[in-house]
Amino acid sequence: MKIRLPLFLTLLLSAILPVGAQPEGNLGKQLRELDRVIANREVYAARREGQFEEIKRRLAHGSLSPEERFADYGRLFNEYLSFQVDTAIHYALLKKELALGTGDSLKILETDLNLAQIYSIAGLNQDAFEILNAMSTRHFTPFLRSYYHNIYSILYENIYQSIDNPELKRHHYELLHDAYTDLLGSQSPDEDGSSYYYTKANLLNLENRHSEAREWLETNAERMKTNMREEAIYYYLLAETCIHGGGTRGEAERFYVRSAVIDLKTGIKEYVSLHRLAQMLYADGEINRAYRYLKVALEDANYCNSQKRLVKVSQLLPIIDNDYQIRRNRQQRNLYISLSFLALLVVLLIAALAYINKLYRNNRRVGLRLAALNNELKELNSHLSESNLIKQTYIVRYMDFCLSYIDQMDSRLKRIARLLDGNNRDALRKALDPAAFARENLELFYNNFDITFLKLFPSFVEEYNKLLKPSERIVLKAPDALTTELRIYALVRLGITDSVQIAQFLHCSLSTVYNNRTSARNKACVDRSRFEHFVARIGIAEEVGSDGLK
C-alpha cells in the first residue's frame, strides 16, 4: 500500500492537471507579470479615461475660443483613437465641423485625415480610401504630407496582411512598398522624430532585410521609445523582426509580452501584441493561456469597436476555442475517472482500516492477555525463586540449629552425668528444671528465627513500618531482634496465616496472636482489610511502590 499509493496519486494528478508546455525562466516571469496586469486592466482603463474628464469639463464650460476648442477636440480624438473608435469618430466630426466653420483649409485637411485614420482603424478601408483619394495634396504642409502617406501605409498594410492570393499579395506588396517609400520621403528625423525610425524599420522588414531592421531598431532605441505608447510599438516591431528572421522565437515571445504589458498599462483597447502572443503560445501548446489572452484581446477590440482587430482575433478564436473545449472535456473526463478511482480507493482504504482496526483490537486483547500471563509467570517465578531461597536458607539454618542443639544436649548430658557422679542433688535438680530448659531453648529459637528472616528480607522492618501510621511505627531494641508483632507478621510474610499455627510456631498463646494481629490492623495507614495482603507482598519489587504499596 505504501509503495502503490504515491504512484496512484501521481497518475491522478497527471490526469487532473492541465497538460502542455509550461514556460520557464525569464518568459515565465514575464507571463506571470502579464497575468497580473490583465487582472487589473480595467483599473488602467478607468485611469486613462479619467484623464479625459478635465478636457471634457473645459469643453463643457463654453468660454473657449475656436482655436482652444479645436485643440481640445484634437487631444480627445488622439486619446480615443486607440481606446474607443466611435468616440474618436465623434470628436473627429466635431473637429471637422469646427474647421468648416472657421473656413481654414489646413484645418479641414487635417480633420479629413483624422477621419481617414480612424476609418482605417475601424476597418472601413473603402471609406478611408475615398477620403484620401478626394484630397488635393498640393497645399499640404510637411506634417500633413507625412500624415497622409502614413494613413495610406496603414491601409495598404491592412489589406496586404488580410489577403492570401499570391497575385493580389504581390500587387499590394508593391503598393505598400511605395506607400512606405513615399512616407519615408516625406519625413525627416528632425521633424518627425520617432515616426521616421518606425517607418524605416517597417520598410526594412517589408523588404525581408530583418537583420538590418533589428540593428536599426536597437541602434535607434532611445530615439524611438519617447513615451510608453511608442515603447509598446517599439517592442512590437522588435518582436515582428525577430519572428521573421531577425532573431529567435523565444526573443519574439518575450518582446511581445513586454509590448502587451505596456499596452495594457497605458489603458488602450486597440493593440496587436497580445493577439500575436496568443498565436505563438497556442503553437507552443499553451492552449489555456492562449485562450485567455485571446478572449481579453477580443473583449478589448469589441469595446474599442475596432473592426480590423475584431476580424483578426475572430479568425483565430474558434480554432483555439475548439482545442480549448476538447482539452477541457478531456480534463473533465480524466477528472471524473480519477475521482471515481479515488472514491474506490477511499472505500478500499476504509475497508482496510476497519480490518486493520479489528486486527489491532484482537492483537491488543491477545497482547494484554499475554502481558497478564507474563506478569503472572514472573510473579510465580518470583515466588518460586523466593520459596527456593527460603528453603535453602532455612535448611542451612535448620542444620546449623540441629547441630547446635545436639552440641548443647551433649554438654548438658555430660554435666548431668558429672552431677550424678558427685551426688549433687540440688545442682542436678536445677539442671533438670524443664521451665528453664524451655525458656533457654525458646530464646535460642527466636534469635535464630529473627536472624534468618532478616537475612532473607533485610528491608522487612522498614517496609512494614510504611504500612503503619507514623506515630505507631516500631523501633527495634536490637538490630537483629524482632518484636512479637513483627515475628507474627514475619510468618504471615512466609505464608503462614492461620493464628493457631502461628501460636504453635512461636510457642505463645492464641490470644497473644489475635491481640497482636488486631492491634497491627488498627495502627495501619492503609486499608485495614488489605493490611495483611500488603504485608505478604513485602520484598516483591514489582508490586511495591515508593510508599510501600501498589
PLY file of the C-alpha trace (Angstrom):
ply
format ascii 1.0
element vertex 550
property float x
property float y
property float z
element edge 549
property int vertex1
property int vertex2
end_header
0.00 0.00 0.00
2.80 2.45 0.93
4.54 1.88 -2.41
1.47 1.97 -4.64
-0.34 4.98 -3.12
2.20 7.67 -4.24
2.21 6.16 -7.74
-1.59 6.32 -7.85
-1.64 9.93 -6.64
0.96 10.87 -9.27
-1.17 9.34 -12.03
-4.24 11.05 -10.55
-2.61 14.49 -10.57
-1.28 13.90 -14.09
-4.82 13.23 -15.24
-6.30 16.25 -13.47
-3.73 18.97 -14.09
-3.53 20.74 -17.47
-1.09 19.37 -19.95
1.09 21.39 -22.25
4.30 23.31 -22.39
4.89 25.31 -19.24
7.07 28.37 -19.87
10.09 28.65 -17.63
12.78 31.16 -16.82
12.51 34.77 -17.91
9.49 34.20 -20.19
7.61 32.52 -17.33
8.21 35.54 -15.06
7.11 37.93 -17.82
3.93 35.94 -18.44
3.09 35.99 -14.73
3.55 39.77 -14.75
1.30 39.97 -17.82
-1.34 37.90 -15.99
-1.26 40.38 -13.08
-1.59 43.34 -15.48
-4.53 41.66 -17.27
-6.24 41.13 -13.92
-6.02 44.91 -13.33
-6.60 46.09 -16.89
-9.95 47.71 -16.07
-8.21 49.81 -13.42
-5.70 51.04 -16.01
-8.52 51.73 -18.50
-10.52 53.68 -15.90
-7.42 55.67 -15.00
-6.88 56.54 -18.67
-10.50 57.58 -19.15
-10.26 59.70 -16.02
-7.54 61.74 -17.72
-10.04 62.84 -20.39
-12.50 64.32 -17.88
-10.60 67.56 -17.39
-10.63 68.24 -21.14
-14.34 67.38 -21.33
-15.15 69.73 -18.42
-13.22 72.51 -20.11
-15.13 71.95 -23.36
-18.46 71.95 -21.48
-17.64 75.34 -19.94
-18.36 77.10 -23.25
-15.93 80.01 -22.83
-13.18 78.59 -25.03
-12.08 80.19 -28.27
-12.46 78.23 -31.53
-8.69 77.62 -31.55
-8.74 76.22 -28.00
-11.80 74.11 -28.72
-10.20 72.76 -31.92
-7.05 71.84 -29.96
-9.09 70.08 -27.22
-11.12 68.12 -29.79
-7.81 67.09 -31.32
-6.48 65.87 -27.95
-9.63 63.85 -27.27
-9.51 62.38 -30.78
-5.91 61.25 -30.25
-6.71 59.79 -26.81
-9.76 57.84 -28.03
-8.02 56.74 -31.25
-6.76 53.55 -29.60
-9.40 53.43 -26.85
-12.88 53.73 -28.39
-13.34 54.13 -32.14
-16.91 55.50 -32.05
-15.95 58.24 -29.59
-12.86 59.10 -31.65
-15.07 59.44 -34.77
-17.42 61.66 -32.74
-14.61 64.06 -31.82
-13.16 63.94 -35.36
-16.54 65.04 -36.72
-16.83 67.81 -34.11
-13.35 68.88 -35.03
-14.26 68.93 -38.74
-17.47 70.86 -38.06
-15.45 73.49 -36.21
-12.85 73.59 -39.02
-15.56 74.10 -41.64
-16.99 76.91 -39.52
-13.64 78.68 -39.49
-13.06 78.08 -43.22
-9.39 77.23 -42.54
-8.39 74.85 -45.37
-5.45 73.35 -43.49
-7.64 72.54 -40.52
-10.22 70.96 -42.85
-7.50 68.83 -44.48
-6.27 67.77 -41.02
-9.78 66.70 -39.91
-10.26 64.75 -43.16
-7.04 62.92 -42.41
-8.27 62.29 -38.86
-11.42 60.66 -40.25
-9.43 58.60 -42.76
-7.14 57.42 -39.95
-9.96 56.39 -37.64
-11.79 54.67 -40.51
-8.65 52.63 -41.23
-8.58 51.51 -37.57
-12.31 50.75 -37.62
-11.78 48.55 -40.71
-13.67 50.94 -43.01
-10.92 50.83 -45.62
-13.14 51.89 -48.54
-14.36 55.00 -46.70
-10.80 55.90 -45.79
-9.61 55.50 -49.40
-12.47 57.69 -50.63
-11.41 60.50 -48.29
-7.74 60.20 -49.25
-8.39 59.99 -52.99
-10.61 63.07 -52.89
-7.94 65.17 -51.21
-5.63 67.57 -53.04
-2.06 67.28 -51.79
-0.91 70.49 -53.47
-1.28 72.68 -50.36
-0.11 70.09 -47.83
2.32 71.16 -45.13
5.19 68.72 -44.39
3.22 67.45 -41.38
0.04 66.83 -43.41
2.02 65.16 -46.20
3.66 62.78 -43.74
0.28 62.16 -42.07
-1.33 61.47 -45.47
1.30 58.90 -46.51
1.18 57.31 -43.06
-2.56 56.61 -43.41
-2.00 55.16 -46.90
0.68 52.85 -45.50
-1.75 51.72 -42.72
-4.50 50.99 -45.26
-2.21 49.06 -47.61
-0.75 47.14 -44.69
-4.26 46.19 -43.51
-5.13 44.85 -46.97
-1.71 43.21 -47.53
-1.94 41.24 -44.28
-5.56 40.16 -44.88
-5.17 38.52 -48.35
-3.77 35.10 -49.26
-3.97 35.23 -53.08
-0.33 35.31 -54.35
-1.06 37.67 -57.29
-3.03 40.12 -55.17
-0.49 39.88 -52.37
2.36 40.72 -54.78
0.40 43.67 -56.17
-0.37 45.04 -52.70
3.21 44.41 -51.67
4.25 46.89 -54.35
1.56 49.35 -53.24
2.63 49.01 -49.59
6.29 49.34 -50.54
5.51 52.53 -52.49
3.46 53.85 -49.54
6.37 53.29 -47.15
8.80 54.82 -49.61
6.60 57.89 -50.10
6.11 58.16 -46.32
9.84 57.92 -45.70
10.45 60.55 -48.39
8.02 62.93 -46.66
9.65 62.50 -43.26
12.87 63.57 -41.66
14.48 62.51 -38.35
14.47 66.07 -37.04
10.84 66.98 -37.81
9.08 63.60 -37.48
11.26 62.07 -34.76
10.33 58.53 -33.82
7.84 58.20 -36.71
10.72 58.34 -39.19
12.57 55.48 -37.45
9.45 53.31 -37.26
8.78 53.84 -40.99
12.36 52.85 -41.84
12.09 49.68 -39.70
8.77 48.76 -41.37
10.30 49.23 -44.84
13.34 47.05 -43.98
11.09 44.29 -42.65
8.85 44.51 -45.75
11.97 44.03 -47.92
12.92 40.96 -45.81
16.04 42.73 -44.52
15.26 41.62 -41.00
18.81 41.61 -39.64
19.21 45.21 -40.79
15.83 46.07 -39.29
16.92 44.54 -35.93
20.16 46.51 -36.00
18.26 49.70 -36.95
15.79 49.25 -34.08
18.45 48.56 -31.47
20.67 51.42 -32.67
17.82 53.94 -32.54
16.05 52.58 -29.47
16.40 55.78 -27.45
15.01 57.92 -30.30
12.00 55.62 -30.71
10.96 54.99 -27.08
9.97 58.56 -26.25
6.83 57.57 -24.30
5.03 54.43 -23.11
2.86 54.14 -26.24
5.87 54.34 -28.55
7.78 51.93 -26.30
5.00 49.35 -26.78
5.20 49.87 -30.58
8.99 49.54 -30.43
8.86 46.14 -28.72
6.10 45.01 -31.08
8.27 45.88 -34.11
11.24 44.16 -32.48
9.14 41.01 -31.94
7.90 41.11 -35.57
11.50 41.49 -36.74
12.64 38.51 -34.63
9.84 36.20 -35.70
10.52 36.85 -39.38
14.24 36.08 -39.16
15.86 38.91 -37.25
16.09 36.93 -34.01
14.88 33.82 -32.23
11.34 32.69 -31.48
11.99 32.99 -27.75
13.07 36.60 -28.19
9.94 37.34 -30.19
7.73 35.93 -27.41
9.49 37.99 -24.75
9.22 41.20 -26.83
5.51 40.55 -27.48
4.97 40.15 -23.72
6.76 43.43 -22.94
4.75 45.23 -25.59
1.45 43.75 -24.32
2.25 44.70 -20.70
2.89 48.32 -21.71
-0.23 48.40 -23.95
-2.44 47.27 -21.08
-0.80 49.55 -18.53
-1.46 52.57 -20.76
-5.15 51.57 -20.71
-5.63 51.36 -24.51
-8.04 48.90 -26.11
-6.71 48.81 -29.70
-3.50 46.78 -29.81
-1.99 43.76 -31.55
0.82 42.36 -29.34
-1.44 40.32 -27.04
-3.19 38.78 -30.04
0.13 37.83 -31.67
1.45 36.44 -28.38
-1.66 34.26 -28.04
-0.96 32.84 -31.52
2.57 31.89 -30.51
1.52 30.37 -27.18
-1.15 28.32 -28.96
1.55 26.99 -31.31
3.66 26.16 -28.23
0.80 24.07 -26.81
-0.17 26.58 -24.09
-3.84 26.42 -25.09
-5.33 27.60 -21.78
-3.23 30.75 -21.59
-3.60 31.44 -25.33
-7.39 31.13 -24.96
-7.44 33.56 -22.01
-5.26 36.12 -23.80
-7.32 35.90 -26.98
-10.54 36.41 -25.01
-9.04 39.55 -23.44
-7.96 40.81 -26.87
-11.45 40.11 -28.25
-13.18 41.91 -25.34
-10.94 44.96 -25.76
-11.34 45.00 -29.55
-15.10 44.78 -29.10
-15.06 47.61 -26.53
-12.94 49.72 -28.88
-15.15 48.70 -31.84
-12.05 48.14 -33.96
-13.45 46.00 -36.78
-9.98 45.36 -38.16
-8.83 43.87 -34.85
-12.13 42.04 -34.28
-11.76 40.26 -37.60
-8.17 39.25 -36.83
-8.99 37.91 -33.37
-12.22 36.24 -34.50
-10.35 34.25 -37.15
-8.15 32.58 -34.55
-10.55 32.35 -31.61
-12.76 29.49 -32.96
-9.67 27.34 -33.60
-8.26 27.90 -30.12
-11.72 27.68 -28.55
-12.29 24.30 -30.21
-8.96 22.95 -28.90
-9.65 24.54 -25.53
-13.05 22.82 -25.29
-11.58 19.49 -26.41
-8.86 19.77 -23.78
-11.33 20.90 -21.14
-13.67 17.98 -21.92
-10.74 15.58 -21.80
-9.63 17.03 -18.47
-13.18 16.78 -17.11
-13.39 13.18 -18.29
-10.00 12.42 -16.74
-11.11 14.19 -13.58
-14.30 12.10 -13.44
-12.31 8.89 -13.95
-9.73 9.98 -11.39
-12.40 10.88 -8.85
-14.07 7.51 -9.45
-10.76 5.77 -8.81
-10.22 7.99 -5.79
-13.68 7.14 -4.43
-12.93 3.44 -4.95
-9.59 3.88 -3.24
-11.28 5.63 -0.30
-13.79 2.77 0.04
-10.96 0.22 -0.08
-8.98 2.31 2.38
-11.92 2.48 4.80
-12.40 -1.29 4.49
-8.68 -1.84 5.05
-8.69 0.49 8.06
-11.71 -1.32 9.52
-9.96 -4.68 9.01
-6.70 -3.34 10.47
-8.62 -1.88 13.42
-10.27 -5.24 14.02
-6.89 -6.99 13.88
-5.46 -4.34 16.16
-8.22 -4.86 18.74
-7.74 -8.64 18.57
-3.98 -8.29 18.82
-4.38 -5.83 21.68
-6.61 -8.27 23.57
-4.13 -11.07 22.92
-1.29 -8.74 23.91
-3.00 -7.76 27.15
-3.73 -11.41 27.92
-0.11 -12.34 27.16
1.10 -9.43 29.30
-1.14 -10.61 32.16
0.08 -14.19 31.77
3.65 -12.93 31.58
3.17 -10.95 34.79
1.63 -14.00 36.45
4.55 -16.08 35.23
7.01 -13.51 36.55
5.20 -13.48 39.88
5.18 -17.26 40.04
8.86 -17.32 39.14
9.48 -14.69 41.80
7.56 -16.75 44.37
9.31 -19.90 43.24
12.70 -18.23 43.49
11.73 -16.82 46.86
10.48 -20.21 48.02
13.70 -21.86 46.86
15.74 -19.22 48.62
13.70 -19.60 51.83
14.01 -23.37 51.66
17.75 -23.24 51.07
18.25 -20.68 53.83
16.09 -22.47 56.36
17.59 -25.86 55.52
21.07 -24.47 56.23
19.84 -22.68 59.34
17.92 -25.82 60.43
21.06 -27.96 60.07
23.08 -25.36 61.99
20.38 -25.21 64.67
20.22 -29.03 64.93
23.99 -29.31 65.23
23.97 -26.54 67.80
21.15 -28.28 69.68
23.00 -31.66 69.59
26.13 -29.96 70.97
24.04 -28.28 73.67
22.32 -31.57 74.61
25.69 -33.36 74.65
27.13 -30.74 77.00
24.03 -30.88 79.20
24.08 -34.70 79.43
27.77 -34.70 80.34
27.08 -32.08 83.00
24.16 -34.19 84.39
26.42 -37.27 84.39
29.06 -35.38 86.39
26.42 -34.18 88.86
25.14 -37.79 89.28
28.66 -39.00 89.92
29.10 -36.27 92.51
25.68 -36.94 94.07
24.93 -33.16 93.96
21.18 -33.26 94.20
20.47 -29.52 94.20
22.62 -28.83 91.15
21.13 -31.86 89.42
17.59 -30.68 90.19
18.41 -27.21 88.79
19.98 -28.68 85.64
16.86 -30.77 85.03
14.40 -27.80 85.52
12.01 -28.09 82.43
10.86 -24.43 82.54
14.42 -23.12 82.45
15.26 -25.59 79.68
12.25 -24.49 77.58
12.96 -20.79 78.17
16.61 -21.16 77.23
15.84 -23.08 74.01
12.96 -20.79 73.07
15.26 -17.75 73.24
17.72 -19.61 71.05
14.90 -20.40 68.59
13.68 -16.75 68.49
17.18 -15.46 67.94
17.82 -17.94 65.15
14.43 -17.17 63.52
14.99 -13.38 63.65
18.49 -13.54 62.15
17.40 -15.93 59.39
14.27 -13.93 58.46
16.05 -10.57 58.38
18.74 -12.08 56.23
16.04 -13.13 53.73
14.10 -9.84 53.97
16.54 -7.13 55.11
14.03 -4.31 54.38
11.08 -6.03 56.08
11.00 -3.78 59.16
11.30 -0.59 57.07
8.58 -1.66 54.61
6.34 -2.89 57.43
6.62 0.49 59.16
5.47 2.23 55.94
2.17 0.38 56.34
1.66 1.89 59.80
0.79 5.39 60.91
3.93 7.43 61.59
3.22 7.56 65.33
2.77 3.77 65.55
5.95 2.68 63.80
8.18 0.09 65.56
11.78 0.75 66.66
13.87 -2.41 67.30
15.74 -2.66 70.61
18.48 -4.59 68.85
19.19 -4.72 65.06
18.53 -8.48 64.79
15.79 -8.89 67.42
12.18 -8.77 66.24
9.20 -7.96 68.44
6.37 -10.46 68.92
4.19 -8.43 66.47
6.96 -8.46 63.86
7.52 -12.22 64.31
3.77 -12.86 63.80
3.76 -10.85 60.56
7.10 -12.37 59.51
5.27 -15.70 59.49
2.39 -14.08 57.53
5.03 -12.93 55.00
6.29 -16.55 54.82
2.73 -17.69 54.03
1.61 -18.91 57.47
-1.65 -17.06 58.11
-3.55 -19.37 60.49
-3.44 -17.98 64.04
-3.34 -21.46 65.65
-0.30 -22.41 63.55
1.36 -19.09 64.34
0.72 -19.60 68.11
2.16 -23.12 67.95
5.14 -21.99 65.90
6.05 -19.09 68.19
5.15 -21.08 71.32
2.75 -18.42 72.57
-0.94 -18.23 73.40
-3.63 -17.91 70.72
-4.92 -14.74 72.38
-1.46 -13.17 72.05
-1.58 -13.80 68.28
-5.13 -12.41 67.97
-4.37 -9.33 70.03
-1.18 -8.52 68.08
-2.86 -9.01 64.71
-5.85 -6.81 65.70
-3.54 -4.13 67.12
-1.45 -4.03 63.94
-4.51 -3.60 61.72
-5.74 -0.75 63.93
-2.37 1.02 63.59
-2.36 0.65 59.75
-2.37 3.71 57.48
-3.73 1.60 54.63
-6.99 -0.25 54.10
-7.33 -2.44 57.22
-9.00 -5.26 55.26
-5.96 -5.45 52.93
-3.25 -4.86 55.52
-2.06 -8.47 55.64
-2.18 -8.65 51.82
0.29 -5.75 51.68
2.48 -7.43 54.34
2.50 -10.65 52.30
3.91 -8.70 49.30
6.80 -7.01 51.11
10.04 -7.61 49.25
8.40 -8.12 45.81
9.95 -5.19 43.80
7.37 -5.17 41.02
4.48 -4.80 43.47
5.93 -2.28 45.93
5.93 1.43 45.11
7.78 4.29 46.76
5.26 4.31 49.58
5.36 0.56 50.10
2.08 -0.01 48.27
0.96 -0.76 44.74
0 1
1 2
2 3
3 4
4 5
5 6
6 7
7 8
8 9
9 10
10 11
11 12
12 13
13 14
14 15
15 16
16 17
17 18
18 19
19 20
20 21
21 22
22 23
23 24
24 25
25 26
26 27
27 28
28 29
29 30
30 31
31 32
32 33
33 34
34 35
35 36
36 37
37 38
38 39
39 40
40 41
41 42
42 43
43 44
44 45
45 46
46 47
47 48
48 49
49 50
50 51
51 52
52 53
53 54
54 55
55 56
56 57
57 58
58 59
59 60
60 61
61 62
62 63
63 64
64 65
65 66
66 67
67 68
68 69
69 70
70 71
71 72
72 73
73 74
74 75
75 76
76 77
77 78
78 79
79 80
80 81
81 82
82 83
83 84
84 85
85 86
86 87
87 88
88 89
89 90
90 91
91 92
92 93
93 94
94 95
95 96
96 97
97 98
98 99
99 100
100 101
101 102
102 103
103 104
104 105
105 106
106 107
107 108
108 109
109 110
110 111
111 112
112 113
113 114
114 115
115 116
116 117
117 118
118 119
119 120
120 121
121 122
122 123
123 124
124 125
125 126
126 127
127 128
128 129
129 130
130 131
131 132
132 133
133 134
134 135
135 136
136 137
137 138
138 139
139 140
140 141
141 142
142 143
143 144
144 145
145 146
146 147
147 148
148 149
149 150
150 151
151 152
152 153
153 154
154 155
155 156
156 157
157 158
158 159
159 160
160 161
161 162
162 163
163 164
164 165
165 166
166 167
167 168
168 169
169 170
170 171
171 172
172 173
173 174
174 175
175 176
176 177
177 178
178 179
179 180
180 181
181 182
182 183
183 184
184 185
185 186
186 187
187 188
188 189
189 190
190 191
191 192
192 193
193 194
194 195
195 196
196 197
197 198
198 199
199 200
200 201
201 202
202 203
203 204
204 205
205 206
206 207
207 208
208 209
209 210
210 211
211 212
212 213
213 214
214 215
215 216
216 217
217 218
218 219
219 220
220 221
221 222
222 223
223 224
224 225
225 226
226 227
227 228
228 229
229 230
230 231
231 232
232 233
233 234
234 235
235 236
236 237
237 238
238 239
239 240
240 241
241 242
242 243
243 244
244 245
245 246
246 247
247 248
248 249
249 250
250 251
251 252
252 253
253 254
254 255
255 256
256 257
257 258
258 259
259 260
260 261
261 262
262 263
263 264
264 265
265 266
266 267
267 268
268 269
269 270
270 271
271 272
272 273
273 274
274 275
275 276
276 277
277 278
278 279
279 280
280 281
281 282
282 283
283 284
284 285
285 286
286 287
287 288
288 289
289 290
290 291
291 292
292 293
293 294
294 295
295 296
296 297
297 298
298 299
299 300
300 301
301 302
302 303
303 304
304 305
305 306
306 307
307 308
308 309
309 310
310 311
311 312
312 313
313 314
314 315
315 316
316 317
317 318
318 319
319 320
320 321
321 322
322 323
323 324
324 325
325 326
326 327
327 328
328 329
329 330
330 331
331 332
332 333
333 334
334 335
335 336
336 337
337 338
338 339
339 340
340 341
341 342
342 343
343 344
344 345
345 346
346 347
347 348
348 349
349 350
350 351
351 352
352 353
353 354
354 355
355 356
356 357
357 358
358 359
359 360
360 361
361 362
362 363
363 364
364 365
365 366
366 367
367 368
368 369
369 370
370 371
371 372
372 373
373 374
374 375
375 376
376 377
377 378
378 379
379 380
380 381
381 382
382 383
383 384
384 385
385 386
386 387
387 388
388 389
389 390
390 391
391 392
392 393
393 394
394 395
395 396
396 397
397 398
398 399
399 400
400 401
401 402
402 403
403 404
404 405
405 406
406 407
407 408
408 409
409 410
410 411
411 412
412 413
413 414
414 415
415 416
416 417
417 418
418 419
419 420
420 421
421 422
422 423
423 424
424 425
425 426
426 427
427 428
428 429
429 430
430 431
431 432
432 433
433 434
434 435
435 436
436 437
437 438
438 439
439 440
440 441
441 442
442 443
443 444
444 445
445 446
446 447
447 448
448 449
449 450
450 451
451 452
452 453
453 454
454 455
455 456
456 457
457 458
458 459
459 460
460 461
461 462
462 463
463 464
464 465
465 466
466 467
467 468
468 469
469 470
470 471
471 472
472 473
473 474
474 475
475 476
476 477
477 478
478 479
479 480
480 481
481 482
482 483
483 484
484 485
485 486
486 487
487 488
488 489
489 490
490 491
491 492
492 493
493 494
494 495
495 496
496 497
497 498
498 499
499 500
500 501
501 502
502 503
503 504
504 505
505 506
506 507
507 508
508 509
509 510
510 511
511 512
512 513
513 514
514 515
515 516
516 517
517 518
518 519
519 520
520 521
521 522
522 523
523 524
524 525
525 526
526 527
527 528
528 529
529 530
530 531
531 532
532 533
533 534
534 535
535 536
536 537
537 538
538 539
539 540
540 541
541 542
542 543
543 544
544 545
545 546
546 547
547 548
548 549
